[in-house]
Amino acid sequence: MKGSVIIIGPGHPLRGGLATFNQRLADQFIREGYDCMIYSFSLQYPSFLFPGTTQYSTEPAPPGLKIHSRINSVNPLNWLSTGEELRKMRPDIIVVRYWLPFMGPALGTILRRVRRNRHTRIVAITDNVLPHEKRPGDTPFTRYFLKSCDAFITMSEKVMHDLRTFEPAKPAIQVMHPLYDNFGEPISKHAAREALRLSKGLEIGDKDKILLFFGFIRKYKGLDILLEAMADERIKASGIKLLVAGEFYEDAKPYQEQIDRLGIRNALLLRTDFIPDSEVKDYLCSADVVIQPYRNATQSGVTPLAYHFEKPMIVSNVGGLPSLVPHERVGLVAEPTAGGIAEAILQFYAMGEDHFIPQLRVEKEKYSWNRLVGSILDLATVR
């Protein structure tokens, strides 16, 4: 073995994009000759803080990975014992995910214990430094966590900028979010739509024009803006449909009321519960274009999914999204307004899906897991 790596962050049986990412990263370290395991959470969020229906996956554990459900996010005694456990293990590298200030006290305390071994290098993948939805304690919790790390990976310019307001000098590298290539290979649009017709009863025809909004539904993701765009008379006349695939992480009632007020229910295909990994390819491959009408953004896990399945994107002109989606090459960048999104939808269908595919295939080569691993290893050697 080349060395030992421990990833701290969600893993099976916890579900969602962070767990998927961590498991794929662990797999890459193993492929490259490292001993790698995941230290996950025995309690990630107290139930009253979790906005979805369940935190747990019903799918089987990924084969070949060691995942320990060890960290309790709200128990300081657990933080100390976990930190001691990891200190004594003396891994060469700890890769820790940071996505929410709520996790700052637990992770910061664990890592401070680890640092006492004077051996382990701690590299944080900072998905967010400042959260999308601000809460009391964000700044001190984030500062406490960041001080416990040696170096940082960011996946957007926005997060790098935020990071440098807290840590102006520590080593940091910006890396493209790698492709989610663990959901299977792309399938034909016909096969994907047939699967959704048969398994989910979605009335989706082979000739339908389909937009896809994919992922957890939260205010900052702008689904309400997209619904307003769908009420544009030109879009109504074109017969374009919107497939919404993802679980509500906030009250669904205002969205349902908006849909009825706008009179667009017949233009919508709603699958608003959690999408298991085994079905991801069906939703992505069934669409003509993936649409991200976000109000604000750092990076998005939906973007590398779209790249993997070679789907053009329409994204709003916020945060790190425009740099990930070159305008009129792999997709379109629009202002985060109903009018701006509507114009982009109409422009996409005027240009045609095939216009974007060749450049998508070129651009996706930048999003590799070995590049991320290489950047982590480079940071781990800086003293």
LOBAMAR-53073 format. One record per atom (N, C-alpha, C): x, y, z. Coordinates in steps of 0.02 Angstrom, whole numbers, plus 50000, padded with zeros to 5 digits. Example, Ala and Ser with C-alpha at 12.3 -4.5 7.8 and 13.67 -1.06 7.14 Angstrom:
506604971650390/506154977550390/506604983550390/506424988850354/506844994750357/506455000250394/
***
This chain:
500414994050000/500005000050000/500445006350000/500195011449965/500565017749962/500495021850025/499955020750063/499835024550123/499125023650146/498935026850201/498265026050229/497895032650226/497255032250207/496825038050200/496165036550234/495925041250274/495265040750303/494855046750280/494265045450253/493805050650232/493285051550287/493215057550313/492715059050364/492135062550329/491555059350331/490965062250299/490435056850290/489845058650265/489305053850259/489485047950213/489255042050231/489325036050191/488745031350207/488665026350166/488115021550175/488095018950246/487495018350278/486825018650249/486535025650242/486905030950259/486665037650244/486625038550168/486145042450147/486025043250076/486195050350053/486165051449988/486255058149961/486915059049925/486995065149897/487565066549855/488235066349891/488265068549955/488895068349992/489125061250002/488665056850020/488845049750030/489085046749964/488735048149911/488935045549845/489635047949826/489765054349837/490415057249822/490965053849863/490855053349929/491365050449973/491525043249954/491015039449937/491115032449918/491495031949853/491355036249805/491725036149742/492445038349752/492555043249796/493235045549811/493635040049845/493325036549893/493665031049926/493855025649876/493405024249831/493535019249779/494145021349737/494195027749721/494755030149681/495415029449718/495415031249782/496035030249822/496235022849822/495755018449830/495915011249830/496185009049762/495885011449708/496125009849641/496855012049631/497035017549664/497715020149656/498205017449708/497995012349746/498465008749789/498485010949861/497985014649885/497975016949954/497485012749995/497635012050058/497165009150106/496695014750127/496055014150112/495585019650123/494945017050154/494695020750202/494045019250233/493675025750245/493025025250261/492605030950275/492385030750348/492475036250383/492175037150449/491555041450441/490975038250447/490335041650436/490005043150503/489365044650501/488995046850559/488525041450584/488545040350649/488015036350681/487395040650690/487495047150700/486955052050699/487215058150661/486935059250602/487145064950562/486755071150581/486095070950577/485665076450598/485155073950648/485015077550702/484425075950741/483805076250696/483315072050709/482745071550664/482385078250655/482375082450708/482015088750701/482375093750656/483015092550641/483395096850596/483405094350525/483185088050514/483225085050447/482585086550409/482635089850350/482025091950315/481695086650272/482045081050257/481765075950214/481385070650252/481215065250218/480825059850248/481255054950287/481845053350262/482305048850297/483015050450276/483485049250323/484185050350308/484525044150280/484155038550275/484475032150262/484265029150195/484735025950163/484615022550100/484365015550112/483945013150066/483715006250068/484115001850020/484585004849985/484985001049936/485574997649971/485854992449940/486414988949972/487034993249977/487454991550025/488084995150034/488534994249973/488934999249956/489394998549899/489904993149914/490044988749867/490514983349880/491224985749886/491614982349928/492334983649932/492534989649972/492074992950008/492244998750047/492134997450121/492595000150162/492514999850235/492215006450259/491605006050286/491255011950308/491065010950382/491305015450425/491165014950497/490685020550517/490105018850541/489615023850565/489795025550637/490185030650646/490515031750711/490355038550743/490245043850703/490225050650730/489515052650747/489425055150808/488785058050830/488865065650829/488485068950787/488595076050775/488415080550834/488055077850884/487835082050939/488085079751008/488555074951009/488795072251072/489535073751081/489715078751122/490425080551129/490865074851155/490595070351197/490995064751220/491185060151162/490725059351115/490865055451055/491415058851013/491395065451009/491905068950970/492605067550998/492655067751064/493305066451096/493535059251086/493085054451094/493275047451087/493445045751014/493065048650967/493215047450896/493885050550877/494005056550903/494645059750889/495225055850916/495155053050976/495685048851005/495795042550964/495245039650942/495285033550901/495685034850837/495525040350804/495865042050742/496585044250755/496705047650810/497395049550827/497845043450833/497595038350867/497995032350878/498085028350814/497605028850768/497665025250704/498215028150660/498365034550668/498895038050632/498835037150556/498255038750527/498235038550454/498695043850425/498945042550365/499385047550333/498985053850315/498365052850291/497955058450269/497245057450295/496945062750319/496225062950329/495935067950280/495435065750242/495055070150197/494375071150230/494215077250247/493605078650285/493145083150243/492515081350241/492035085450203/491735090750249/491665096850223/491355102250260/490835105550216/490205104950236/489655107550195/489155111750234/489205111550301/488705114950341/489015116950408/488955123350429/489255125450492/489025121450553/488425118550551/488185114350605/488695108950623/489065106550572/489565101250583/490225103850610/490315110450613/490955113350633/491195111150702/490775111550754/491015109550820/491235102250823/490835097750796/491005090550799/491645089150761/491675091350698/492255089750656/492875093350681/492805099650702/493375103450727/493675100350789/493255097750833/493495094650895/493845088050879/493545083950836/493855077550816/494545078850787/494595083650742/495225084750707/495765087650754/495555091550802/496045094150850/496365088450890/495975083350906/496265077450940/496745073750894/496545073050830/496975069450783/497645072950775/497645079550773/498265083250761/498795082050814/498595079550871/499075078250924/499575072650906/499415068650855/499895063350836/500475066050795/500425072350774/500965075750736/501175071750674/500715068150646/500865064250587/500335065250532/499705064850550/499165065050500/499085071950470/499045072150403/498895078450368/498145078650354/497845084450367/497115085150363/496945089850305/496615087150255/496405090950196/495645091150195/495365097150196/494635097950196/494395099350125/493875095750105/493505097450045/492925101850067/492985108250053/492485113150076/491965114250022/491415110550027/490865111449979/490565118449987/490485120550049/490265127350065/490675129650124/490835136050124/491135139150183/490605143350218/490245147350179/489665151050203/489055147650173/488555145950214/488005141850189/487515145850146/487105142250108/486585145450067/486055148850111/485875145550166/485375148250211/485705149750278/485765156150295/486165158250353/485795157050419/486185155150470/485925153750536/486405156550588/486165157850649/486625160050702/487175154850714/487775157250725/488335152750738/488735150850677/488515152650617/488855150550557/489595152450557/489745158750573/490435161250568/490885158050621/490705158050685/491165154850734/491235147350724/490705143850705/490755136650693/491225135250634/491165139250580/491595138250522/492315139750539/492425145250574/493115147150593/493425141550636/493045138950683/493295133550727/493505127450686/493095125650637/493275119950595/493885121350553/493905126850518/494445128250471/495125128550506/495145130850568/495775131250605/496065124350619/495655119150615/495895112450630/496185108850569/496175112050511/496395108850449/497065111550426/497415107550385/498055109650358/498005112750289/497515110450250/497455112650180/496745111450156/496595114250097/495895114350075/495835112949999/495305109549983/495065108849914/494415112649908/494335116849857/493685119749841/493515117649770/492875118249754/492655116349687/492305122049651/492415128049675/492175133949639/492555140049662/492565145249619/492895151449637/492555154749696/491895154249700/491515157249754/491735154449822/491795147849827/491995144849890/492725146649906/493145146949855/493845148949867/493865156049895/493465160449867/493435167349893/493205167449965/492675163749980/492425163450049/492945160550096/493295155250073/493805152150114/494355157150132/494555161150083/495115165750095/494925171450142/494285172550155/494105177550205/494245174850275/494265168150282/494415165050347/495145162850352/495405159850298/496075156950297/496465159650237/496775165450244/497105168550186/497755165250166/498055161150209/498735158750195/498815151250187/498385147250216/498475139950212/498405137550139/498755132150121/498715129650052/498005127750032/497815129449970/497155127749945/497185127149869/496815122449842/496785121249770/496055120849749/495885124049693/495215123449665/495225117849613/494775113149619/494735107349575/494025106649549/493955104749486/493285103449460/492955097649497/492305098249511/491925092849542/491935086949494/492205081149515/492255075549468/491565072949446/491575069349391/490955066449365/490695061049411/490045060949420/489725055249454/489645049749401/490145045449398/490145040149348/489955033449377/489655033549437/489485027249471/488735025849470/488375029049425/487665027849417/487515023849353/488025020849324/487935017149263/488075021349201/488125017949145/488255021349082/487615024349053/487675029549011/487075032448980/486685027248940/486025028048941/485585023848900/485205028548852/484865025648804/484505029748755/483925033348788/483735038848757/483165042648783/482525038448782/482445034548730/481855030148725/481855025148782/482425021948796/482445016848849/482315020048917/482585026048929/482485029448993/481755031349003/481455033948951/480745035948957/480295029848964/480465024548931/480085018348938/480125015749010/480725016149040/480805013949109/480385018149157/480355024649146/479965028949189/479215027949178/479025026449117/478315024949104/478105018549141/478535013549137/478355007049165/478415006849241/478955009649267/479075009049340/478755014549381/478675020549351/478415026249390/477765028849363/477515026049309/476875028249282/476875035349255/477455037949238/477485044749212/477265044949139/476815049449123/476565050049055/477055054149014/477555050748989/478115054048954/478215050648887/478065054248834/478105051348767/478785052248736/478945048148687/479595048448654/479715055148619/479185058348596/479265064648559/479165070848602/479035069848667/478945075548711/479595079448720/479515086048729/480085090248746/480115090548823/480665088048851/480705087148924/481295091048954/481135095549001/481635098649044/481675094649108/482265094249138/482335090649201/482605095349255/482225095949310/482465098949372/482585093149420/483215092249441/483415086249478/483735088049544/483535084549597/483865085349661/483395088049714/483655088549776/483255091049832/482965097949815/482355099149837/482015105449822/482075110049883/482455115449874/482555120449926/482495127349894/482365132249935/482215138949909/482755141549863/483395140649883/483935143549843/483995140449774/483685134649763/483745131349698/483255134049646/482795138349667/482405142149619/481875138449579/481615133049606/481075129549570/480485134149557/480335138549605/479775143249595/479895147849536/480525149849524/480685153949465/480545149949402/480745143749402/480645139449343/479905138349330/479505137549383/478785136649374/478475142849342/478705148749363/478475154949331/478665155049257/479265152749241/479475152549171/479045147849131/478835142249161/478415137449126/477725140349107/477525145749141/476885148949126/476935153849067/477535154949040/477625159148981/477205156248924/476815160548891/476345158248839/476705154748782/477315156848767/477695153648712/477895146548732/478075145548795/478255138848818/477635134448821/477075137148844/476455133348844/476275131048774/476345135648726/476155134048657/476615128848626/477235128448650/477715123848621/477625116648646/477245115748699/477135109048726/477705106448768/478155110748790/478725108648831/478465106448900/478745100948926/478565098448992/479165098949039/479015099549103/479525099849154/479465093749199/479995089749202/480035084049247/480405086249310/480065086149367/480365088049431/480495081549469/481125079949480/481325073649512/481745075249573/481445074849631/481825076149692/481355077549750/481605076749810/481205077149870/481175084349896/480585086349920/480525092949951/480905093050017/481355098050024/481705099250086/481425105450120/480815107150103/480435112550134/479705111350120/479275115550143/478555114650135/478365114550061/478015109250041/477825108549971/477205112749954/476825114750004/476185117949991/476245124249948/476715128849961/476755134849918/476885133149845/477275127949832/477405125949763/476765123349730/476395119149767/475775116449739/475275122049725/475235126949770/474785132649759/475005136749699/475665137549691/475925141249634/475755137749569/475835131149567/475675127249507/474945128249487/474495127949536/473785128749521/473625135949500/473945140749533/473835147749514/474045149249443/474605146149423/474875147249356/474525143049303/474155137949324/473805133649276/474275129549234/474815126849264/475315123249225/475365115949245/474895113349284/474965106549309/475025101549252/474675102749197/474695098049141/475375097949106/475785103049119/476455103349089/476995100449134/476795097749191/477275095349240/477235087849249/477815084749259/477875077849280/478225077949347/477855076449401/478115077249469/478285070549499/478915069949520/479145064049556/479525066649617/479135069149666/479435073049720/479545068749783/479865063149774/480135059449831/480865057849814/481215054749861/481925053649851/482055049049792/482545050749751/482715046649693/483295042049712/483175035549715/483725030949732/484245030649677/484855028749696/485405028549648/485235024349586/484875018949596/484745014449540/484295017549486/483965023149502/483505026349454/483785032749425/484375034949449/484635041449427/484715041749351/484995036449321/485115036749249/484475037349209/483925034449234/483295034949197/483055042149193/483125045849247/482905052849247/483365057149204/484015056449213/484475060549174/484425059049099/484395052749082/484395050849011/483735052148977/483195053049015/482545054348985/482475061548962/482905066048987/482825073248975/483185075548912/482935081148885/483305084648832/483845089048861/483695092048919/484135096948950/484015096949025/484555097949063/484505098449136/484515105849154/484045107949197/483975115149210/484075116549284/484495121549298/484675123449367/484555130949375/483955132949395/483765140049398/483935143149466/484525141649493/484695143349562/484705150849574/484495152749635/484555159649657/485275161249677/485605156449709/486315157149725/486615150149725/487265149749715/487585143249708/488335143949720/488635138549744/489355137949746/489535133549686/489465127049695/489475122349639/488865117949647/488765113349601/488175109049606/488375101949587/488135097049627/488245090149609/487845087949549/487335091849530/486935090149471/487345091249407/487775096249408/488165097749348/488605091849326/489005088849370/489395083049348/488965077149328/488375076549356/487905071349334/487715072549261/487545078749245/487355080349177/487935079149129/488545080949150/489125079649107/489205072149095/489145068149148/489235060949138/488745058049088/488115060249093/487605057549049/487535061648984/487995066448975/488045070348914/487395073948898/487145077548949/486545081448942/486715088848945/486495092848896/486595100048900/486255102948962/486475108848983/486205111949043/485995119149029/485475121149065/485295128249071/485405130049144/485845134749157/485995136649226/485915144149234/485775146349295/485715153449308/486415156549319/486435162949307/487075166649308/487235168649380/487375163549421/487535164749492/488105160249513/488505162549562/489025158449592/489495155349542/489635148949553/490115145449511/489815142149450/489155142649440/488835138949386/489065141249316/489105147649301/489305149549233/489985146949212/490465146549259/491125144049241/491115136549226/490625133049252/490565125849240/490195124249176/489815129049150/489385127749092/489535133149040/490045132348999/490205137448948/489595138948904/489425145348900/488815147548867/488815146048792/488275143148769/488155141248700/488635135848675/488995132648722/489435127148703/489185120548734/489145120448801/488865114448834/488175115848863/487955122048857/487305123848882/487205131348876/486725133948915/486565140948913/486565143848984/486785150048990/486785153549054/486255158949050/485815159149100/485255163849100/485235167749165/484925173549163/484815177249225/484295173549267/484365173849335/483925170049378/483235173449388/482905174549332/482235177349332/481805172849288/481145173349297/480695169249256/480785170949182/480855177449166/480945179349097/481595176849068/482145177349108/482785175049083/482795167549072/482495163749118/482475156549111/482045154549051/481475157849043/481035156348985/481395157448919/481745163048913/482115164448851/482635159048838/482985156848890/483495151648881/483185145048859/482615143248887/482275137148866/482105137448792/481825142948771/481635143648700/482265143748656/482805146948678/483425146948639/483705139948633/483675136048687/483925129248685/483575125248631/482925125448629/482575121448579/482655124148508/482785130748502/482935133548436/483615131148411/484105130548456/484775128248437/484785120648427/484415117048467/484395109748461/484895106348507/484695100748535/485115096948582/485775094948550/485765093048487/486375090448455/486925095748449/486735102148451/487235107448448/487745106848505/487515104548563/487925104848624/488335098448636/488135092948607/488425086448626/489185086048612/489425088048553/490155087448541/490585091048593/490395097248611/490785101048659/490715098148729/490125095448745/490035091948809/490545086448817/490635082448764/491095076748767/491815079048776/491985084848750/492655087548759/492735090148830/492255094048852/492295097448917/492305092548975/491945086948970/491885082249026/492545078949044/493035079148999/493685076049013/494055079649070/493855085849086/494175089549140/493975086849209/493435082949212/493125081249276/493315074149296/493925073049317/494155066349332/494295065449406/494185059449431/494305057849501/495055057449516/495465055149468/496175054749482/496485061749488/496185066749455/496415073649464/496275076049535/495695074449562/495535076349630/496005072949680/496105066449671/496565062749715/497265065749711/497495067249651/498165070249643/498225076849679/497695080949678/497715087349712/497735086449788/497355081549813/497365080149885/498075077949906/498375073649867/499045071149883/499555076849881/499485081349832/499935087049829/499885091349891/499275092649913/499175096849972/499435093350035/499375086850037/499595083050096/500355083150105/500715084850052/501455084950057/501715091850075/501275097050075/501505103850090/501565104650165/502135106750188/502245107750260/502375115150275/
***
